[in-house]
Amino acid sequence: MDRAVPASAPALRDPAWAGRVFWLLASAVVLWPLLVLAEFKPWVLLSPESLRPTLRFLADFLPPRVDAEFLLLVARETWRTVAIATAGLALAMVIAVPMALLSVRVLSMSALAGRMAAMPALMRILVRAVLVVLRSVPELIWALVFVRVVGLGATAGVLAIALTYGGMLGKVYAEILESGEGHATASLLRNGAGRIQAFFYALLPSSAAELTSYTVYRWECAIRSSAVLGFVGAGGLGQQMDSSMKMFNGAEVSTMLIVFVALVALTDRLSAWLRKALA
């Protein structure tokens, strides 16, 4: 009668522990010089010289200012922030969509035969270079430039978001269209359809959900950016918050922070609902 083979005892330690410890130590060795170079000193926050003004500043936040006059002002500036973000994104799409179509290889007639012709290839490189320049400059820098050109107000914020987000949207739109199914697009182009027709009837339907989802996400990011741009004079809730902070009015800052958190949370829920509806 065969004896039962005893089950093997479970390993008492993770067999991959040596590799994990090595990579953890290697990461620490690489990260430590970077932290030193960045002068990262979080313990400074706990020093008495930092704690006293911090606690005094936070104490001014309570209670928040909730009188009707101030809440009306905050509501107006919040709406202006949303308007800046939406207008900036709309202009960004005006920049992004044509440039994305010019940089997509699948819509090139000459690429149907294999290698793209010299002029379309050069145009594609130039368009992608422009998109790199637009998205390389942060919207905060663009806002500082336009505040000097057009003055304080919402116009600077709209233009700043339009340029930076135009570069971002154009790049991602092109990548989404390039990664889509190109067989139907190529078939239409070979059978005499124009590039615009091939885009609307073949390329766009297969990528519409992904394009819309990314656009909605960028709109959510634009709302956050528009509040930050207010600190350099580009209008909206950020500019009002900057004024209150300069006057050391913590109660007003507290109210605007609560409103801004609620605005971002509402935007996040709206974005999630739109993505779900498009899925």
Secondary structure as the mmCIF struct_conf table of DSSP 4:
data_model
#
loop_
_struct_conf.conf_type_id
_struct_conf.id
_struct_conf.beg_label_comp_id
_struct_conf.beg_label_asym_id
_struct_conf.beg_label_seq_id
_struct_conf.end_label_comp_id
_struct_conf.end_label_asym_id
_struct_conf.end_label_seq_id
HELX_LH_PP_P HELX_LH_PP_P1 ASP A 2 ALA A 11
BEND BEND1 LEU A 12 ARG A 13
TURN_TY1_P TURN_TY1_P1 PRO A 15 ALA A 16
HELX_RH_AL_P HELX_RH_AL_P1 TRP A 17 LEU A 37
TURN_TY1_P TURN_TY1_P2 ALA A 38 GLU A 39
HELX_RH_3T_P HELX_RH_3T_P1 PRO A 42 LEU A 46
BEND BEND2 SER A 47 SER A 47
HELX_RH_AL_P HELX_RH_AL_P2 PRO A 48 ALA A 59
TURN_TY1_P TURN_TY1_P3 ASP A 60 PHE A 61
BEND BEND3 LEU A 62 PRO A 63
HELX_LH_PP_P HELX_LH_PP_P2 PRO A 64 ARG A 65
HELX_RH_AL_P HELX_RH_AL_P3 ALA A 68 SER A 103
HELX_RH_3T_P HELX_RH_3T_P2 ARG A 105 LEU A 107
BEND BEND4 MET A 109 MET A 109
HELX_RH_3T_P HELX_RH_3T_P3 SER A 110 ALA A 113
BEND BEND5 GLY A 114 ARG A 115
HELX_LH_PP_P HELX_LH_PP_P3 MET A 116 ALA A 117
HELX_RH_AL_P HELX_RH_AL_P4 ALA A 118 SER A 136
BEND BEND6 VAL A 137 VAL A 137
HELX_RH_AL_P HELX_RH_AL_P5 GLU A 139 VAL A 150
BEND BEND7 LEU A 152 GLY A 153
HELX_RH_AL_P HELX_RH_AL_P6 ALA A 154 SER A 179
BEND BEND8 GLY A 180 GLY A 180
HELX_RH_AL_P HELX_RH_AL_P7 HIS A 183 ARG A 190
TURN_TY1_P TURN_TY1_P4 ASN A 191 GLY A 192
HELX_RH_AL_P HELX_RH_AL_P8 ARG A 195 ALA A 198
HELX_RH_PI_P HELX_RH_PI_P1 PHE A 199 LEU A 203
HELX_RH_AL_P HELX_RH_AL_P9 LEU A 204 LEU A 229
HELX_RH_3T_P HELX_RH_3T_P4 GLY A 230 VAL A 232
TURN_TY1_P TURN_TY1_P5 GLY A 233 GLY A 233
BEND BEND9 GLY A 236 GLY A 236
HELX_RH_AL_P HELX_RH_AL_P10 LEU A 237 LYS A 246
TURN_TY1_P TURN_TY1_P6 MET A 247 PHE A 248
HELX_RH_AL_P HELX_RH_AL_P11 GLY A 250 LEU A 278
#
